[in-house]
């Protein structure tokens, strides 16, 4: 691989590339120069350069829904026109930015914000709120930011026990505005406001929404000037850059939200403009493809050595597996490869959990080690602790790469276990934005390499459909449910058992 060695990477072997100050070191991928050449040739044969042009040009790359995937426009701070169906979308995007900023200045005396949404309407803002809370010296408006996703009332009860109803604001976030968990949780929160003595006028003042389905949102009762729109051309799991990310601006200020967008925008420009051989998302995608071809890997792990990024693997799971967890390609035929299982959690904690499997398990599981140069607190112990955190990260990667021989087979580490090292200069809104956009663009590249449409999710629908007759059977209380077109004998027996308790 040709590499751009600059002052940031000059100490690293010729396997490190820097973009937007984020270093990607693939030294432990164990991929030779000849193999990289083949991989870049494969990327050209799969028309990756044209695919990248098509994404940014708003071509309908989400072919099953005949839509573009234009989330990059949401962070296009340069406002260069992005034309869709003959119309520039940037004025509408910029209008939402203005409204977000205005809201940040308007909300005074708010103690609690309840953000109601699930999946892509939850993970992104939840991750960002958690991650940025650890940024030393970050401006914070000090609201309690609650995320309500689960239909399980345990989450609802926990939040409502803490929130002060008269100074709470509620943001209902749903692209479709048809998601059952979200609408039921929203109704429960409105009932709680009523029961707490708020008048209808006060409730209307407290309710906000972010959606691509404005009519349904109005029917629910959210006032038009409290609705922040986004658009069909933004996939739910790619939507944190829209007003779905409102909590980031409300908690940390509009400038911080803007920096988050700026980091992502910078990564987009890199993805769009860098040659394949220097393109971080493309290189990461090709490294994974190589490991699939070579080791038939079925899983990979993302381990951020940053407690603040503990939510990152959960966000990534939806991004990767909802985008590319498919067996059928764009041509309707079975694909050779698709998304491996993705998992992970913050290091060094993760080392004390499942790293045994990485080192000595029979499966090869590639790892993305994500580290941050600067300590992530201002405690007087920060530097000493941070050195230990980094040492652990480097040590694990080295141990996995080389392994260790021993006479006792139990003590043998086979080695040759591939990993990337991603190094952020520091953890702040800008680099968080860059990191998320790096993975979004990597997922899109993988989809293109595998010939998968990364922007639909037909596989999530069937279970939702079946849940309806099952819920009806459960609420009937009957212990005599028989198997039918929607409920099989096993499930009927389970329902009857539940109804008997
Ligand atoms: O069920 C999956 C899904 O459709 C995700 O793709 C989406 O992020 C989530 O549900 C929530 O959808 P919505 O934002 O429309 O409520």
Boltz pocket constraint, residues with backbone or C-beta under 6 A from the ligand:
constraints:
  - pocket:
      binder: B
      contacts: [[A, 118], [A, 119], [A, 120], [A, 121], [A, 173], [A, 174], [A, 175], [A, 176], [A, 177], [A, 178], [A, 179], [A, 182], [A, 236], [A, 237], [A, 322], [A, 457], [A, 460]]
      max_distance: 6.0
